[in-house]
Amino acid sequence: MFGSLHLIAWNFEFPTPIERLWWKAAVLVSIILPLITLLVIPSSHLYMRQGGAHSFMATCLHAMREFSWHIPDNTRVREAYKLLEDTYNTSEDLTKVHYKDIFDSCESELDSLLGFVRKQTSSEFPKNFPDQLKWLIDVIKGIDRSEFHRDADRADLFPRKRLLWLSIVLYATGVVYCLARLSIIALAFSSLRLMADSVYETTWTKTIPNVQ
């Protein structure tokens, strides 16, 4: 709606035909790009939720079970394993379950768990699991600030699919939109150099009451 206000000047006179065409293009861009963004973001979030949260949880359980057999004191790991197992087997709503709470007792062992997973053969775990586990650890510890918010480590959402094209689209549309807005401002000022004669005609001021 904000961009549409500039359509008022669609048929105004401009110093040159190129500037008039440029104005129209900038106005259309400022109207269309926000609509594209409003459509892209919700649809991409629906796609990002399909990241295989349940299968990731199952792989985590397998990794923690194997890891607990290779460390002297596995008390804290087994405690976290039990919480994760209960979460995996429950049929209740998982929207309030967070990995940070599950791994709270063994947060200091998470880096060792990641190192253990990376040392295993490629057939032991899915190919992308080490990267997903590293991502989760960074989110839990607050290292990954771009992803860290209250729902980033939610059990029913993690791991969300990362979409490179979404970032490209958002950054590109943001840059193009800013250029369009700057163009509108620049053209408005540049038009002052050669105004139409009608600008200097007295119109609405004649209706203002005055004392002579």
VOGU-3710 file (C-alpha; in Angstrom, 3 decimals, decimal comma):
1> mfgslhliaw> 0,000/0,000/0,000  2,879/2,339/0,768  4,450/1,737/-2,639  1,089/2,151/-4,361  0,863/5,779/-3,205  3,471/6,664/-5,826  1,102/5,535/-8,585  -0,508/8,971/-8,201  2,364/10,354/-10,281  1,995/7,700/-12,996
11> nfefptpier> 0,908/10,238/-15,641  2,758/13,263/-14,275  5,154/15,203/-16,454  8,866/14,442/-16,036  11,865/16,307/-17,462  12,647/13,417/-19,853  10,833/10,279/-21,064  13,614/8,141/-19,583  13,023/9,576/-16,111  9,299/8,959/-16,471
21> lwwkaavlvs> 9,923/5,344/-17,457  12,450/4,965/-14,636  9,889/6,296/-12,139  7,263/3,798/-13,306  9,718/0,895/-13,074  10,857/1,922/-9,584  7,254/2,237/-8,391  6,306/-1,195/-9,743  9,363/-2,763/-8,099  8,539/-1,154/-4,744
31> iilplitllv> 5,018/-2,623/-4,970  5,797/-6,112/-6,289  8,923/-7,069/-4,299  7,312/-6,851/-0,824  4,477/-9,063/-2,080  6,986/-11,634/-3,353  8,760/-11,632/0,021  5,474/-12,055/1,893  4,756/-15,141/-0,214  8,267/-16,642/-0,165
41> ipsshlymrq> 8,875/-16,505/3,604  5,763/-18,414/4,805  6,051/-21,044/2,059  9,755/-21,580/2,787  9,073/-21,999/6,509  6,633/-24,787/5,728  9,342/-26,503/3,685  11,981/-25,940/6,379  9,861/-27,796/8,933  10,181/-30,965/6,882
51> ggahsfmatc> 13,705/-31,673/8,074  13,258/-35,211/9,458  13,036/-34,381/13,159  12,024/-37,908/14,186  14,766/-39,666/12,232  17,349/-37,215/13,600  16,193/-38,048/17,110  16,573/-41,768/16,421  20,108/-41,262/15,102  20,963/-39,204/18,191
61> lhamrefswh> 19,832/-42,066/20,399  21,992/-44,503/18,480  25,016/-42,173/18,691  24,574/-41,568/22,422  24,199/-45,295/23,127  27,396/-46,113/21,226  29,227/-43,165/22,790  28,235/-44,147/26,345  30,074/-47,468/25,912  33,355/-45,704/25,135
71> ipdntrvrea> 33,630/-43,302/28,084  34,532/-44,116/31,714  31,695/-42,162/33,337  28,517/-42,257/31,273  26,080/-41,259/34,003  25,243/-37,849/32,559  25,051/-39,185/29,016  22,711/-41,983/30,074  20,517/-39,469/31,867  20,201/-37,366/28,714
81> yklledtynt> 19,679/-40,552/26,701  16,718/-41,495/28,896  15,113/-38,062/28,418  15,606/-38,233/24,660  14,259/-41,781/24,534  11,133/-40,754/26,427  10,684/-37,847/24,014  11,135/-40,142/21,027  8,585/-42,668/22,276  5,984/-40,211/23,482
91> sedltkvhyk> 2,884/-39,410/21,476  2,366/-36,087/23,241  2,882/-32,633/21,785  6,608/-31,920/21,292  6,289/-28,185/20,755  7,411/-27,531/24,338  10,355/-29,965/24,290  13,783/-28,441/23,632  17,097/-30,177/23,041  18,782/-27,699/25,370
101> difdscesel> 16,735/-29,100/28,261  17,409/-32,691/27,185  21,185/-32,232/26,958  21,448/-29,923/29,957  22,967/-32,643/32,155  25,675/-33,594/29,638  26,379/-30,334/27,811  30,070/-30,657/28,591  30,175/-34,029/26,794  28,543/-32,801/23,578
111> dsllgfvrkq> 31,832/-31,880/21,895  33,217/-35,312/22,746  30,057/-36,900/21,334  30,533/-34,953/18,108  34,165/-36,053/17,895  33,120/-39,655/18,421  30,506/-39,457/15,651  32,990/-37,961/13,211  35,460/-40,798/13,833  32,962/-43,492/12,921
121> tssefpknfp> 32,697/-45,009/9,471  30,370/-43,390/6,953  28,030/-46,387/7,151  27,508/-45,981/10,912  25,540/-42,731/10,691  23,779/-40,783/7,901  26,145/-38,639/5,880  24,697/-35,327/7,046  24,309/-36,300/10,715  27,686/-34,920/11,947
131> dqlkwlidvi> 26,911/-31,513/10,451  23,405/-31,560/11,919  24,768/-32,513/15,352  27,362/-29,717/15,126  24,583/-27,302/14,201  22,511/-28,427/17,205  25,459/-28,036/19,577  26,115/-24,523/18,274  22,456/-23,632/18,764  22,387/-25,061/22,306
141> kgidrsefhr> 25,554/-23,182/23,269  24,412/-19,978/21,572  27,308/-19,998/19,092  25,068/-20,028/16,029  23,417/-16,650/16,591  21,748/-16,654/13,192  19,678/-19,671/14,218  19,468/-19,178/17,979  15,988/-18,258/19,112  13,492/-19,892/21,432
151> dadradlfpr> 12,322/-22,432/18,842  15,611/-23,211/17,073  16,248/-26,359/19,150  12,636/-27,501/19,438  12,359/-31,292/19,200  9,565/-31,241/16,639  11,392/-28,772/14,363  15,098/-29,530/14,451  16,774/-29,995/12,065  15,098/-27,514/9,776
161> krllwlsivl> 16,205/-27,594/6,187  18,565/-24,762/5,356  17,648/-23,022/2,134  20,489/-21,176/0,432  18,163/-19,883/-2,256  15,931/-18,296/0,401  18,817/-16,180/1,715  19,771/-15,213/-1,827  16,201/-14,200/-2,662  15,776/-12,170/0,530
171> yatgvvycla> 19,086/-10,340/0,172  18,558/-9,725/-3,545  15,022/-8,417/-3,113  16,171/-6,243/-0,212  18,937/-4,644/-2,294  16,704/-4,131/-5,334  13,927/-2,678/-3,169  16,322/-0,187/-1,552  17,578/0,853/-5,003  13,996/1,351/-6,152
181> rlsiialafs> 13,178/3,510/-3,131  16,330/5,582/-3,619  15,461/5,989/-7,296  12,040/7,389/-6,409  13,637/9,905/-4,040  16,339/10,857/-6,554  13,836/11,309/-9,386  11,606/13,463/-7,195  14,502/15,834/-6,521  15,854/15,750/-10,081
191> slrlmadsvy> 12,445/16,746/-11,425  12,731/20,080/-9,587  15,216/21,274/-12,215  12,548/21,418/-14,927  9,051/21,761/-13,578  5,881/21,949/-15,677  4,253/25,375/-15,978  1,114/24,076/-14,276  3,052/23,790/-11,020  3,180/27,568/-10,725
201> ettwtktipn> -0,524/28,121/-11,313  -2,533/29,164/-8,274  -5,312/26,645/-7,680  -6,499/25,487/-4,268  -5,104/28,552/-2,480  -7,852/30,656/-4,069  -10,428/28,938/-1,825  -8,671/29,883/1,421  -10,478/32,746/3,212  -8,315/35,869/3,385
211> vq> -8,519/39,453/4,504  -7,525/42,171/2,040
//
